[in-house]
Amino acid sequence: MRRGSWTSAVATAIALMTSTPAQACDCVPLTPAEARSEASTVFVGTATQRVGHPDEGSPDPVTYRFTVERVLKGEAGPTLSVRTNNSADACGVDFRIGDRYEVYALDADGTPFATRCGGTHRIS
């Protein structure tokens, strides 16, 4: 994927929020350098809470709260809320409460938004 294509991938993932749940996530993951370049915010943190519980298969995004350990790009306070699509089929990240992640998020109208395509990954 070339520079700028993650933005397109996120736009597609956000558009899937209003699509039928049968559609699957279709993207080419970015290299770490591409992901960092495209992201507005990159941080290492622990998922501490899932806010809201849309029905399974719902296109509504879900918000996760993180305790931020280290900011690698952009700005973040000691805690940060990140939105993602509710299902992996819509390129959502299945954050597990208590696990540490390196999160690559795009600014979606002032709110960090992460997808499976953007480089976010669990770390030990």
N, C-alpha and C positions, 0 to 999 in steps of 0.2 A: 504494500500500500504506500502511496506517495503522500507527501506533506499535504495536509488539507483533507485527506480522505477520511481521517478519523472523525472530523467534523461532519462529513457526510454520513458516516456510519452511525454516529450519535443521532443525527437528524432522522435517519431511517429507524433506529431503535425507538426514538421518541414517537415517531409516526406509528410504529407497531402497537403503541399503547392503546390506540383506538381500533386496532385490527382484531380480527377473530383470533382466538387463542390457538388455532390449529397451525398458524404460521410459525416457522422455525427461524431461529437466529441464523443469519447468513452473513458472515464477515470474515475477513482475513486479519488475524491478530497482528498488531504492530510490533516492531522490534522495541526493546526498551528505550532506545534513543528517539525513535519516532514517537512513541507514547509520551515521553517526557516533553518533547517539543510541542506536541499538539495540546497537551493538557493545560488547563488554567491553574489547577492546584494539584500538587503531588505531596502526599504525606504518608508517614508511617503511623499507624494507630491501631487501637483495639476496638472492635465493635462491642458496644456496651448495651444497646437497646434497639429494638425494632419498634418504630412508632406506627401504629395503625396495622391492621391485619385485613387487607382486602381479601375477598373470596378467592379461592384457588382458581386460576385461569382468568381472573379479572385483569383487564388491561390497565387498571389504576397503578401508578407507581407507588413504591413504598419508601419510607425514610428510615435510615439507620443513623444512630448517634455513635460517635467515636470519641474516645479519649485520644488526643493527638500526642504522640511521643516526639515526633520530629517532622518539621516542615522542610520539604526538599524543593518546592517551587510554589510561588504564590504566597498567600497569606492565610493563616488559620490560627485561631485561639487555642486554648487548652482542650476545648471540645468543639466538634464540628458535626453538622448534620449533612448527610449525603443521600441523594435520591437515586433510585435505580428502578428499572422496570420490575414488576412483580414476578415475572417468570423467566426462566432460562430461554424459553422459546422466543421471548421478546428481547433477548440479549441482556437480561437482568443479571446482576451479580448475586449469588446466594451467600450473603455474608452470614457467618456463624457467630453468634454472641460469644464473646470471650476469646475469639481468635484474633491474631494480629495480621494486618494487611498493609501492603504498600498500595495506596489508592491513587489512581490517576483519574481526575475528574475534569470535565468540561463545564464551563459556566453556562447554565441553562436558566436564563432570566434571573441571575443573581444567586442561584442555588447550585452547589456542586452536584453533578450528575455523572454517575459511573456506569459503564457497560462492560460486558464480557470481552468486548472487542478492543478496549482501550488500554490494556496493560495492567489493570488492577489484578493483584494476586495475593494469596495467603502466604505469609512468611512464618518461620519458626522463631 
